[in-house]
């Protein structure tokens, strides 16, 4: 499988087979090969891309992301899941029906997100992208108020860049990374000053 190819043919290949056969989560991730890390992180970060107001959502989803990324840095080709989770499976028939329903949406998504500007996701730039996305995941996992939206979108854009080999998505990820770092620095500077001011007013 070409890492920078379209994701839809990969899903077609993985879901193909007798409708009554079953595809485990572990087999699905193994079939995604090196893109499995980006796929898991994208699935985990997606709820954080919409302001929900759910307390500690970014931390609850961010910690598993940190563990997944750590496995990538340790040289694993696919993420290792707990056995009880990796053995969970769905019938291929259901997966095939699901893919039929969502195919038009995926095709529209891939029309907008597709392989281009490859040098942003190759070589040194790719390693830098991995480092930046890891930093964004750590920031997302930290319980810093009002500091998850920019980081979540930066992570999502980086994942899309890796899944589809799209350099434009990588550029958007870098822009939001810079915005996240600036916003986090502002919060870390202003936050303590606000707290000190409140404490002084109460004394």
C-alpha positions as CSV (number, residue, x, y, z in Angstrom):
1,X,0.0,0.0,0.0
2,X,1.3,3.4,-0.9
3,X,1.3,5.5,2.2
4,X,0.5,8.7,0.4
5,X,-2.3,7.2,-1.7
6,X,-6.1,7.6,-1.3
7,X,-7.6,6.2,1.8
8,X,-10.8,5.0,0.1
9,X,-9.2,2.1,-1.9
10,X,-7.5,1.0,1.3
11,X,-10.9,0.8,3.1
12,X,-12.3,-1.1,0.1
13,X,-9.5,-3.6,0.4
14,X,-9.8,-4.1,4.2
15,X,-13.6,-4.4,4.1
16,X,-13.7,-6.8,1.2
17,X,-14.6,-10.4,1.8
18,X,-17.6,-12.6,2.8
19,X,-20.3,-10.5,4.5
20,X,-20.4,-12.9,7.4
21,X,-16.7,-12.8,8.1
22,X,-15.4,-10.5,10.8
23,X,-12.7,-7.8,10.8
24,X,-11.0,-7.1,14.1
25,X,-9.8,-3.7,15.2
26,X,-6.2,-5.1,15.3
27,X,-6.5,-6.5,11.8
28,X,-7.9,-3.2,10.6
29,X,-5.0,-1.2,12.0
30,X,-2.5,-3.6,10.7
31,X,-4.0,-3.2,7.2
32,X,-3.6,0.6,7.4
33,X,0.1,0.0,8.0
34,X,2.0,3.2,8.9
35,X,-1.1,5.3,8.5
36,X,-2.7,3.5,11.4
37,X,-1.1,5.9,13.9
38,X,-2.6,9.0,12.1
39,X,-6.0,7.3,11.8
40,X,-6.2,6.6,15.6
41,X,-5.0,10.0,16.6
42,X,-7.5,11.7,14.1
43,X,-10.4,9.6,15.6
44,X,-9.4,10.6,19.1
45,X,-8.9,14.3,18.4
46,X,-12.0,14.8,16.4
47,X,-14.4,15.4,19.4
48,X,-12.0,18.2,20.6
49,X,-12.4,20.1,17.3
50,X,-15.9,21.2,18.3
51,X,-16.4,23.2,21.5
52,X,-18.5,20.8,23.6
53,X,-17.9,22.2,27.1
54,X,-17.3,18.6,28.3
55,X,-14.9,18.9,31.3
56,X,-11.4,17.3,30.8
57,X,-12.4,15.9,27.3
58,X,-9.0,17.0,25.9
59,X,-7.2,15.2,28.7
60,X,-9.3,12.0,28.5
61,X,-8.6,11.8,24.7
62,X,-5.2,13.3,24.8
63,X,-3.6,10.7,27.1
64,X,-4.4,7.8,24.7
65,X,-2.9,9.9,21.9
66,X,0.3,10.3,23.9
67,X,0.5,6.5,24.3
68,X,-0.1,5.9,20.6
69,X,2.6,8.4,19.6
70,X,5.0,7.0,22.1
71,X,4.6,3.6,20.3
72,X,5.4,5.2,17.0
73,X,8.6,6.7,18.5
74,X,9.6,3.3,19.8
75,X,9.6,2.0,16.2
76,X,6.3,0.0,16.1
77,X,4.8,-0.3,12.6
78,X,1.2,-0.3,14.0
79,X,-0.2,0.6,17.4
80,X,-0.5,-2.1,20.0
81,X,-3.9,-2.1,21.6
82,X,-5.1,-3.9,24.8
83,X,-6.1,-7.5,23.7
84,X,-9.7,-7.0,24.7
85,X,-9.9,-4.0,22.4
86,X,-7.9,-5.4,19.5
87,X,-10.1,-8.5,19.4
88,X,-13.3,-6.6,19.0
89,X,-14.7,-7.1,15.6
90,X,-17.5,-6.2,13.2
91,X,-19.0,-8.3,10.4
92,X,-17.6,-7.2,7.0
93,X,-21.2,-7.0,5.7
94,X,-22.0,-4.2,8.1
95,X,-18.7,-2.5,7.3
96,X,-19.4,-2.8,3.5
97,X,-22.9,-1.3,4.0
98,X,-21.5,1.5,6.1
99,X,-18.9,2.3,3.4
100,X,-21.6,2.4,0.7
101,X,-23.5,5.0,2.7
102,X,-20.5,7.2,3.5
103,X,-18.6,6.8,0.2
104,X,-20.1,10.0,-1.4
105,X,-18.9,12.0,1.7
106,X,-15.5,10.4,1.6
107,X,-15.1,11.1,-2.1
108,X,-16.0,14.7,-1.6
109,X,-13.5,14.9,1.3
110,X,-10.8,13.3,-0.8
111,X,-11.5,15.8,-3.6
112,X,-10.5,18.5,-1.2
113,X,-7.8,16.6,0.6
114,X,-5.5,14.7,-1.7
115,X,-1.8,14.1,-2.4
116,X,-0.1,17.4,-3.3
117,X,2.9,19.5,-2.3
118,X,4.6,16.3,-1.3
119,X,7.8,17.9,0.1
120,X,5.8,19.0,3.2
121,X,5.3,15.4,4.2
122,X,8.6,13.9,3.2
123,X,12.1,13.6,4.8
124,X,13.1,16.2,7.3
125,X,9.8,18.1,6.9
126,X,7.9,14.9,7.8
127,X,10.0,14.3,10.9
128,X,9.4,17.9,12.0
129,X,5.7,17.4,11.4
130,X,5.8,14.4,13.7
131,X,7.6,16.4,16.4
132,X,5.1,19.3,16.1
133,X,2.1,17.0,16.2
134,X,3.5,15.3,19.3
135,X,4.0,18.7,21.0
136,X,0.4,19.6,20.1
137,X,-0.9,16.3,21.6
138,X,1.0,17.0,24.9
139,X,-0.5,20.5,25.0
140,X,-3.9,19.1,24.3
141,X,-3.6,16.6,27.1
142,X,-2.6,19.2,29.7
143,X,-5.5,20.5,31.8
144,X,-5.0,24.1,30.6
145,X,-8.3,26.0,30.4
146,X,-9.3,27.4,27.0
147,X,-6.2,25.9,25.4
148,X,-7.5,22.9,23.3
149,X,-9.3,24.1,20.2
150,X,-6.2,25.4,18.2
151,X,-4.2,22.4,19.3
152,X,-6.9,19.9,18.3
153,X,-7.3,21.4,14.8
154,X,-3.5,21.5,14.3
155,X,-3.4,17.7,15.2
156,X,-6.3,17.0,12.9
157,X,-4.7,18.8,9.9
158,X,-1.4,17.0,10.6
159,X,-3.2,13.6,10.6
160,X,-5.0,14.5,7.3
161,X,-1.6,15.4,5.8
162,X,-0.2,12.0,6.8
163,X,-3.3,10.0,5.8
164,X,-3.5,11.6,2.3
165,X,0.0,12.9,1.7
166,X,-1.4,16.4,1.5
167,X,1.1,19.2,2.0
168,X,-1.6,21.8,2.1
169,X,-3.0,20.2,5.2
170,X,0.5,20.1,6.7
171,X,0.8,23.8,6.1
172,X,-2.5,24.5,7.8
173,X,-1.3,22.3,10.7
174,X,1.9,24.4,11.0
175,X,-0.1,27.6,11.0
176,X,-2.3,26.4,13.8
177,X,0.7,25.1,15.7
178,X,2.2,28.6,15.7
179,X,-1.2,29.9,16.8
180,X,-1.4,27.3,19.6
181,X,2.1,28.1,20.9
182,X,1.3,31.9,21.0
183,X,-2.0,31.3,22.7
184,X,-0.6,28.9,25.2
185,X,2.2,31.3,26.1
186,X,-0.3,34.1,26.5
187,X,-2.4,31.9,28.9
188,X,0.6,30.9,30.9
189,X,1.7,34.6,31.3
190,X,-1.7,36.2,31.8
191,X,-3.3,33.3,33.8
192,X,-1.1,33.6,36.9
193,X,-1.5,37.4,36.8
194,X,-5.3,37.1,36.9
195,X,-5.1,34.6,39.7
196,X,-2.8,36.9,41.7
197,X,-5.1,39.8,41.1
198,X,-8.1,37.9,42.3
199,X,-6.3,36.8,45.4
200,X,-5.1,40.3,46.2
201,X,-8.7,41.6,45.8
202,X,-9.9,39.1,48.3
203,X,-7.3,39.9,51.0
